[in-house]
Amino acid sequence: MDIFLTNTATRKKELFAPLNPDDVRMYVCGPTVYDRAHLGNARPVIVFDVLYRLLRHVYGEGHVTYVRNFTDVDDKINARAAESGRTIGEITAETTQWFLDDMGAVGALEPDHMPRATQYIPQMVAMIGDLIAKGHAYAAEGHVLFSVDSYAEYGRLSGRSVDDMIAGARVEVAPYKRHPMDFVLWKPSSDDQPGWESPWGRGRPGWHIECSAMAFELLGESFDIHGGGNDLMFPHHENEIAQSCCAHPGGGFAKVWLHNEMLQVEGKKMSKSLGNFFTVRDLLDQGVPGEVIRFVMLSTHYRKPMDWTEQKAKEASRTLLKWRKLVQDVVAAPMPAPAVLETLCDDLNTAGAIAAMHELASQGALPELKASAQMLGLLGDDMGDWVERPGQLLDAWSQRLTQARELAMQTKDFAELDRLKATLVDVGVSVQMSKEGVVLAAGPEVDLAKLEDLT
């Protein structure tokens, strides 16, 4: 089955032809681990998780290698350690596990390799030394910088000229730079900062060299796909290409570049100042299931801006509840429906795949619906716990209301019973009482988090 992907490097949708069909290789830039992953961080994880699943389906599980790194040496981490009084190791270990837990909650498979930058410092030092030897980098005042002038193709990925980059970017001015766009490969560390010995003194790597060194060690000088958010296209990915192609001129680094668009919240850029900034854990703690987060993300094509809204989350919840009820006793088909696979193979069109799954549901093609949904990481047994929560909560509340009703009948004081009923109605639960007993039903707008918090 042919897969077509829009290659940022060529600005075209192209037939994906792996360098080696028996060893398909993909690298995706991972998080800097100093805090919880915000909702925007989850989008590339979910997008490339679906691509990983598709590649494994087409080429075989044992023939795809997926690498996603952790940046665990960074000035943001240093600052967090200084302000919290905790060690850098404690912070990065905790936040790395947070990230894995939260991404697991939204149904993401773990990549084959999850390298941490601090595990590859010797490889970075070796690559930097090689770039200096080849005339592509220079040491100055304890720093090592990449010489942008030495790489004629610089700017090709982002489609910018060097002059445009200088005019449009906040370029760090430093007296030791030969060119304004030269970027740091190595920088000195003070006694209170993490550092490693190198030919240029005790220091630590710049951000860009990390991914180049780890990608080379785990995937080689040429591999198939490099992905990430489009905010990384410049300067991070541009710099990766420059240093990797100069260090390994016989290789091509990444053949296909994929970039997902950014995320908005209720039509606005997510921002703490606007009060619409939240982490994946915030949503989970508010009662939004990970499966619902995933469904909303996949309802928009990865190359389009994705707008998170409460209404979309509610609609996703209703759809998933309906589908789970339809397929609960159904054995999944051996293969996803052809229409779903064909749509996914057309530039990872997850929105189109979901539309095709709606059609399967309406046609009663339930084994195909289940197999197709699981291809996208939906309707799996490991993601369905949230479906039982409303029933469990309502059972507990039904018992509570029954007891309150019995007490009210005895005392003729119905104030507490009325308060409980009104409280449930306010969070979207319908309440019916008759001689037969209490019947509660969770409406489509029910707020499970508030229902759990009620006392």
C-alpha positions as CSV (number, residue, x, y, z in Angstrom):
1,M,0.0,0.0,0.0
2,D,1.4,3.4,-1.0
3,I,1.8,6.2,1.5
4,F,1.9,9.8,0.4
5,L,3.3,12.5,2.7
6,T,3.7,16.3,2.3
7,N,7.5,16.9,2.5
8,T,8.3,20.3,4.0
9,A,11.7,20.2,2.3
10,T,10.1,20.0,-1.2
11,R,6.7,21.7,-0.5
12,K,5.1,18.7,-2.3
13,K,3.0,15.7,-1.4
14,E,5.2,12.8,-2.4
15,L,5.1,9.0,-2.6
16,F,6.9,7.8,0.5
17,A,9.7,5.5,-0.6
18,P,11.8,4.4,2.4
19,L,15.6,4.0,2.0
20,N,15.2,0.4,3.2
21,P,11.6,-1.0,3.4
22,D,13.0,-3.5,6.0
23,D,14.3,-0.8,8.2
24,V,12.0,2.3,8.1
25,R,13.4,5.0,10.4
26,M,11.8,8.0,12.0
27,Y,13.0,10.7,14.4
28,V,10.7,13.2,16.2
29,C,11.9,16.0,18.4
30,G,10.7,15.4,22.0
31,P,10.2,17.6,25.0
32,T,12.5,19.6,27.2
33,V,11.8,18.1,30.6
34,Y,11.3,20.8,33.2
35,D,7.5,20.9,33.6
36,R,4.2,19.3,32.7
37,A,3.5,18.9,29.0
38,H,1.0,21.4,27.8
39,L,-1.8,20.6,25.4
40,G,0.2,21.8,22.4
41,N,3.0,19.4,23.2
42,A,0.6,16.5,22.9
43,R,-0.3,17.3,19.2
44,P,3.0,16.1,17.6
45,V,3.1,13.1,19.9
46,I,-0.4,12.0,18.8
47,V,0.2,12.8,15.1
48,F,3.4,10.9,14.8
49,D,2.0,8.1,16.9
50,V,-0.6,7.5,14.2
51,L,2.1,7.7,11.5
52,Y,4.1,5.1,13.5
53,R,1.1,2.8,13.7
54,L,0.5,3.2,10.0
55,L,4.2,2.5,9.1
56,R,4.1,-0.6,11.3
57,H,0.9,-1.8,9.6
58,V,2.3,-1.3,6.1
59,Y,5.9,-2.4,6.6
60,G,5.6,-4.7,9.6
61,E,6.1,-4.1,13.3
62,G,9.7,-5.3,13.3
63,H,10.7,-3.1,10.4
64,V,10.1,0.4,11.8
65,T,12.3,2.2,14.2
66,Y,10.9,5.3,15.9
67,V,13.1,7.6,18.0
68,R,11.9,10.5,20.1
69,N,14.4,12.3,22.4
70,F,14.3,14.0,25.8
71,T,16.2,17.2,26.2
72,D,17.4,16.9,29.8
73,V,20.1,19.6,29.7
74,D,18.8,23.1,29.2
75,D,18.8,26.5,30.8
76,K,15.1,26.2,31.6
77,I,15.9,23.1,33.6
78,N,18.8,24.9,35.4
79,A,16.5,27.8,36.3
80,R,13.8,25.5,37.6
81,A,16.4,23.8,39.8
82,A,17.7,27.1,41.1
83,E,14.3,28.4,42.0
84,S,13.0,25.2,43.5
85,G,16.1,24.1,45.4
86,R,15.9,20.6,43.9
87,T,18.6,18.9,41.9
88,I,18.5,18.9,38.1
89,G,18.5,15.1,38.2
90,E,15.4,15.0,40.4
91,I,13.5,17.5,38.2
92,T,14.3,15.7,34.9
93,A,13.5,12.3,36.3
94,E,10.2,13.4,37.6
95,T,9.1,15.4,34.6
96,T,10.3,12.7,32.1
97,Q,8.0,10.3,33.9
98,W,5.2,12.9,33.9
99,F,5.5,13.2,30.2
100,L,5.4,9.4,29.6
101,D,2.4,9.0,31.9
102,D,0.5,11.8,30.3
103,M,1.2,10.7,26.7
104,G,0.3,7.2,27.7
105,A,-3.0,8.5,28.9
106,V,-3.8,9.9,25.4
107,G,-3.0,6.5,23.9
108,A,0.5,7.1,22.5
109,L,2.7,4.1,22.1
110,E,6.2,4.5,23.4
111,P,8.9,4.9,20.7
112,D,11.5,2.2,20.1
113,H,14.2,4.6,21.5
114,M,13.8,7.5,23.9
115,P,17.4,8.8,24.2
116,R,18.2,11.5,26.8
117,A,20.6,14.2,25.8
118,T,22.9,13.7,28.8
119,Q,23.5,10.1,27.7
120,Y,25.0,11.2,24.4
121,I,27.4,14.0,25.5
122,P,30.6,12.1,24.2
123,Q,28.9,11.7,20.8
124,M,28.1,15.4,20.7
125,V,31.7,16.4,21.6
126,A,33.0,14.1,18.8
127,M,30.6,15.6,16.2
128,I,31.5,19.1,17.2
129,G,35.2,18.3,16.9
130,D,34.6,16.8,13.5
131,L,32.8,20.0,12.4
132,I,35.8,22.1,13.5
133,A,38.2,19.8,11.7
134,K,36.1,20.2,8.5
135,G,36.0,24.0,8.7
136,H,32.3,24.2,9.6
137,A,32.7,25.3,13.2
138,Y,35.1,27.4,15.3
139,A,36.0,27.8,18.9
140,A,35.9,31.2,20.5
141,E,36.0,32.2,24.2
142,G,35.0,28.8,25.5
143,H,32.2,28.5,23.0
144,V,32.1,26.5,19.8
145,L,29.9,28.0,17.0
146,F,28.7,26.6,13.7
147,S,29.7,28.7,10.7
148,V,26.5,29.3,8.7
149,D,28.6,30.7,5.8
150,S,30.2,27.3,5.4
151,Y,26.9,25.6,4.4
152,A,25.5,26.9,1.1
153,E,22.1,25.2,1.6
154,Y,21.4,27.0,4.9
155,G,17.8,28.2,4.9
156,R,16.4,25.8,2.3
157,L,14.1,23.9,4.7
158,S,12.3,27.0,5.9
159,G,12.6,28.8,2.6
160,R,14.4,31.8,4.0
161,S,17.5,33.6,2.9
162,V,20.2,34.3,5.5
163,D,19.6,38.0,5.1
164,D,15.8,37.5,5.8
165,M,16.7,35.5,8.9
166,I,18.9,38.2,10.3
167,A,16.2,40.9,9.6
168,G,13.3,38.8,11.1
169,A,15.0,37.1,14.0
170,R,16.2,38.3,17.4
171,V,19.7,37.2,16.8
172,E,22.0,36.9,19.8
173,V,24.7,39.4,19.5
174,A,28.1,38.2,20.7
175,P,31.6,39.6,20.0
176,Y,33.0,36.2,19.3
177,K,30.6,35.5,16.5
178,R,32.0,35.7,13.0
179,H,28.5,35.9,11.5
180,P,25.2,37.0,13.2
181,M,23.5,33.7,12.3
182,D,26.2,31.5,13.6
183,F,24.8,29.3,16.4
184,V,26.2,27.7,19.5
185,L,27.3,24.0,19.5
186,W,29.1,24.2,22.9
187,K,29.0,26.7,25.7
188,P,30.9,27.1,28.9
189,S,29.3,26.1,32.3
190,S,29.8,27.9,35.6
191,D,30.5,25.9,38.7
192,D,26.8,25.8,39.6
193,Q,25.7,24.6,36.1
194,P,25.8,21.1,34.7
195,G,29.0,20.6,32.6
196,W,31.2,18.1,31.0
197,E,34.9,18.2,30.1
198,S,35.7,18.9,26.5
199,P,38.6,20.1,24.3
200,W,37.1,23.6,24.7
201,G,36.8,23.5,28.5
202,R,34.1,22.5,30.9
203,G,30.7,23.2,29.3
204,R,27.5,21.8,27.9
205,P,26.0,21.4,24.4
206,G,23.8,23.8,22.6
207,W,20.3,22.6,21.9
208,H,20.6,21.9,18.2
209,I,23.6,19.5,18.3
210,E,21.7,17.1,20.6
211,C,19.2,15.8,18.0
212,S,21.9,15.6,15.3
213,A,24.1,13.4,17.5
214,M,21.4,11.2,18.8
215,A,19.8,10.7,15.3
216,F,23.2,9.7,13.9
217,E,23.9,7.3,16.6
218,L,20.5,5.6,16.5
219,L,19.4,5.9,12.9
220,G,22.6,6.6,10.9
221,E,23.7,9.4,8.6
222,S,20.6,9.0,6.4
223,F,17.1,8.1,7.6
224,D,13.5,8.4,6.3
225,I,11.4,10.8,8.3
226,H,12.1,13.7,10.7
227,G,9.1,15.2,12.4
228,G,8.0,17.9,14.8
229,G,5.9,21.0,15.3
230,N,6.3,23.7,12.6
231,D,7.6,26.0,15.3
232,L,10.8,23.9,15.2
233,M,11.4,24.4,11.5
234,F,13.5,27.4,12.1
235,P,16.0,27.6,13.7
236,H,16.1,24.1,15.2
237,H,15.5,21.9,12.2
238,E,17.4,24.2,9.9
239,N,20.4,24.0,12.2
240,E,20.1,20.2,12.5
241,I,20.3,19.9,8.8
242,A,23.3,22.2,8.5
243,Q,25.4,20.5,11.2
244,S,24.4,17.0,10.2
245,C,25.0,17.3,6.5
246,C,28.4,19.1,7.1
247,A,29.5,16.4,9.6
248,H,28.4,13.6,7.3
249,P,28.5,14.9,3.7
250,G,28.0,11.4,2.4
251,G,24.5,11.2,3.9
252,G,21.4,13.1,3.4
253,F,20.2,13.3,7.1
254,A,16.4,13.1,6.8
255,K,14.7,12.4,3.5
256,V,11.2,13.5,4.4
257,W,10.4,16.4,6.8
258,L,6.9,16.5,8.4
259,H,5.6,19.4,10.5
260,N,2.3,19.7,12.3
261,E,0.6,23.0,12.7
262,M,0.0,24.7,16.0
263,L,-2.8,24.4,18.5
264,Q,-5.3,27.1,19.6
265,V,-7.8,27.1,22.4
266,E,-11.3,28.5,21.7
267,G,-10.0,30.2,18.6
268,K,-7.1,32.0,20.4
269,K,-3.4,31.2,20.8
270,M,-2.9,29.3,24.1
271,S,-1.3,31.7,26.5
272,K,-1.1,32.1,30.3
273,S,-1.9,35.8,30.0
274,L,-5.2,34.9,28.3
275,G,-6.0,32.3,30.9
276,N,-6.4,29.6,28.4
277,F,-3.2,27.7,29.0
278,F,-3.4,24.2,30.4
279,T,-1.5,21.0,30.5
280,V,-2.6,17.6,29.4
281,R,-2.7,16.7,33.1
282,D,-5.0,19.6,33.8
283,L,-7.5,18.2,31.4
284,L,-7.2,14.7,32.7
285,D,-7.7,15.9,36.2
286,Q,-10.8,17.9,35.1
287,G,-12.3,14.6,34.0
288,V,-11.6,14.9,30.2
289,P,-10.6,11.3,29.2
290,G,-7.4,10.8,27.3
291,E,-9.3,9.1,24.5
292,V,-11.4,12.2,24.1
293,I,-8.3,14.4,23.9
294,R,-6.9,12.1,21.2
295,F,-10.1,12.0,19.2
296,V,-10.3,15.9,19.2
297,M,-6.7,16.1,18.1
298,L,-7.2,13.6,15.2
299,S,-10.3,15.4,14.0
300,T,-8.2,18.1,12.4
301,H,-5.6,17.4,9.7
302,Y,-2.1,17.7,11.1
303,R,-1.1,20.4,8.7
304,K,-4.0,22.7,9.7
305,P,-4.2,24.7,12.9
306,M,-6.1,22.7,15.6
307,D,-8.6,24.5,17.7
308,W,-9.4,22.9,21.1
309,T,-12.9,23.8,22.3
310,E,-15.1,22.4,25.0
311,Q,-17.8,21.8,22.4
312,K,-15.4,19.6,20.4
313,A,-14.6,17.6,23.5
314,K,-18.3,17.0,24.3
315,E,-19.0,15.9,20.7
316,A,-16.0,13.6,20.8
317,S,-17.2,12.1,24.1
318,R,-20.7,11.5,22.6
319,T,-19.2,9.8,19.5
320,L,-16.8,7.6,21.4
321,L,-19.5,6.5,23.9
322,K,-21.8,5.6,20.9
323,W,-19.1,3.7,19.1
324,R,-18.0,1.9,22.3
325,K,-21.5,0.8,22.9
326,L,-21.8,-0.5,19.3
327,V,-18.6,-2.5,19.4
328,Q,-18.5,-3.7,23.0
329,D,-19.3,-7.3,22.1
330,V,-17.7,-7.2,18.6
331,V,-14.5,-8.9,17.5
332,A,-12.4,-6.5,15.5
333,A,-11.8,-7.3,11.8
334,P,-8.4,-8.6,10.9
335,M,-7.7,-5.4,8.9
336,P,-9.0,-1.8,9.1
337,A,-11.5,-0.8,6.5
338,P,-9.9,0.0,3.1
339,A,-11.5,3.4,3.0
340,V,-9.9,4.3,6.4
341,L,-6.5,3.0,5.4
342,E,-6.6,4.8,2.0
343,T,-7.4,8.0,3.7
344,L,-4.6,7.6,6.3
345,C,-2.2,6.9,3.5
346,D,-3.1,10.1,1.9
347,D,-0.9,12.4,3.9
348,L,-2.1,11.1,7.2
349,N,-5.6,12.4,6.8
350,T,-6.9,11.5,10.3
351,A,-10.0,13.8,9.9
352,G,-10.9,12.0,6.7
353,A,-10.4,8.6,8.4
354,I,-12.8,9.6,11.3
355,A,-15.4,10.7,8.7
356,A,-15.0,7.2,7.1
357,M,-15.5,5.6,10.5
358,H,-18.7,7.5,11.0
359,E,-19.9,6.0,7.7
360,L,-18.9,2.5,8.9
361,A,-20.9,3.0,12.1
362,S,-24.0,4.1,10.1
363,Q,-23.6,1.1,7.8
364,G,-23.3,-1.3,10.7
365,A,-19.8,-2.5,9.7
366,L,-18.8,-2.9,13.3
367,P,-15.8,-5.3,13.0
368,E,-14.3,-2.9,10.5
369,L,-15.2,0.1,12.7
370,K,-13.4,-1.4,15.7
371,A,-10.3,-2.4,13.7
372,S,-10.2,1.0,12.0
373,A,-10.5,2.9,15.3
374,Q,-7.8,0.8,16.9
375,M,-5.6,1.7,14.0
376,L,-5.9,5.3,15.2
377,G,-5.4,4.4,18.8
378,L,-9.1,4.6,19.7
379,L,-11.6,2.1,21.2
380,G,-8.8,0.0,22.7
381,D,-9.5,-1.9,25.9
382,D,-6.8,0.0,27.6
383,M,-8.5,3.3,26.8
384,G,-12.0,2.5,27.9
385,D,-12.0,2.9,31.7
386,W,-13.6,6.3,31.4
387,V,-16.8,4.8,30.0
388,E,-17.5,3.1,33.3
389,R,-16.9,6.1,35.5
390,P,-20.3,7.9,34.9
391,G,-22.2,4.7,35.8
392,Q,-20.1,4.1,38.9
393,L,-20.5,7.7,40.0
394,L,-24.3,7.6,39.4
395,D,-24.7,4.4,41.3
396,A,-23.1,6.0,44.3
397,W,-25.2,9.1,44.0
398,S,-28.4,7.0,43.5
399,Q,-27.7,5.3,46.9
400,R,-27.1,8.7,48.5
401,L,-30.3,10.2,47.1
402,T,-32.3,7.1,48.1
403,Q,-31.0,7.5,51.7
404,A,-31.8,11.2,51.7
405,R,-35.2,10.6,50.3
406,E,-36.0,8.0,53.0
407,L,-34.8,10.4,55.7
408,A,-36.9,13.3,54.2
409,M,-40.0,11.1,54.2
410,Q,-39.5,10.4,57.9
411,T,-38.7,14.0,59.0
412,K,-40.8,15.8,56.4
413,D,-37.8,18.0,55.8
414,F,-37.0,17.9,52.1
415,A,-34.4,20.7,52.0
416,E,-31.3,18.4,51.8
417,L,-32.9,16.2,49.2
418,D,-33.8,19.2,47.1
419,R,-30.3,20.5,47.4
420,L,-28.8,17.2,46.3
421,K,-31.2,17.0,43.3
422,A,-30.4,20.6,42.3
423,T,-26.7,20.0,42.6
424,L,-26.9,17.0,40.2
425,V,-29.0,18.8,37.7
426,D,-26.5,21.7,37.7
427,V,-23.7,19.3,36.5
428,G,-25.9,17.7,33.8
429,V,-27.5,14.7,35.5
430,S,-31.2,14.1,35.1
431,V,-33.0,13.0,38.3
432,Q,-36.3,11.1,38.3
433,M,-38.0,9.9,41.5
434,S,-41.0,7.6,41.7
435,K,-42.4,4.9,43.9
436,E,-40.1,2.5,42.2
437,G,-37.0,4.4,43.3
438,V,-34.4,6.9,42.1
439,V,-33.2,6.9,38.4
440,L,-30.2,9.0,37.4
441,A,-29.0,9.6,33.9
442,A,-25.9,11.4,32.7
443,G,-26.8,13.8,29.9
444,P,-24.4,14.6,27.1
445,E,-23.3,17.8,28.9
446,V,-22.5,16.1,32.2
447,D,-19.3,17.5,33.9
448,L,-17.7,14.3,35.4
449,A,-15.0,16.3,37.2
450,K,-17.6,18.3,39.1
451,L,-19.7,15.2,39.7
452,E,-16.6,13.5,41.3
453,D,-15.9,16.6,43.5
454,L,-19.4,16.9,44.9
455,T,-19.9,16.2,48.5
